[in-house]
Amino acid sequence: MGIAVVQNDDAYSYICNYDLVMHVQDQLRQWVKGNISICARSLFIFDEMDKMPVGIIEAIKPFIDHYQEVDGIDFRKSIFLFLRSAKT
């Protein structure tokens, strides 16, 4: 199971299409659930959160909220790190 890793600024404007945002949300949700199903102590690092299109991160909100399990999967042993670029 994989998710595309995009490293250029053009991709951020490309994902602003609503249908594509919904697709990326579903893809991200399935990727996180799949990885935690394999290893409960997973580490997820989301870099450049300040450039992430609105709505993408909503896909993982149930996993980081105060639930014991979501869809039968316990996410309490996983770690989510959210980074952003420092403005100087």
JOSUL-V489925 format. One line per field, one symbol per residue. psi: psi as a letter, one per 40 degrees, with the letter a starting at -180 (. if undefined). Layout:
psi=???
//
This chain:
psi=hiihhheiddddddeehdddddddddddddddddddddhdfihhhhifdeehihddeddedddeagidihfehheeeihhhhiihhh.
//
